[in-house]
Amino acid sequence: MGFIDIVGRLLGRPPALLKAKPGSTVWYFRRDKIAVISLIFIVFMVAVAVLAPWIAPYPNEGRGEPNIVNRLKPPSSEHLFGTGSLGRDVFSRVLYGTRTSLSIGLIGILISFLVGLTVGGVSGYFGGTVDNIFQRLLFFG
């Protein structure tokens, strides 16, 4: 029984409705197990980043407010990863850190996309000498 069959049973739909047509992009994607696992991981990380204020056991400490009373406590049921030198819950800090990390990654992707789109568009529009200059610059860059 595959992943799609399990999801179909959980949703109460026959698995045949969830199957992609052979040759489609979804069909090729589903055949690559690493791609499916990666997508599940990315969706999980985005969900953690979005839901951090509600998931974090100590949201104020996750945002950076110190709590000197709980300074350097070891991991326990109260503080899953322990506390830092300023008494902040490390687990809450990690949850809030996913927001920063994903934001920086998305900004980097957006900048790369815009630069590539601009350079490719100019190179494709003008062609010839401009295209050769861009190719040489990008080859050595």
PyMOL commands that set and color helices and strands:
alter all, ss='L'
color gray80, all
select helices_A, chain A and resi 3-11+15-18+25-31+33-55+59-62+68-70+90-126+128-140
alter helices_A, ss='H'
color red, helices_A
deselect
rebuild
show_as cartoon
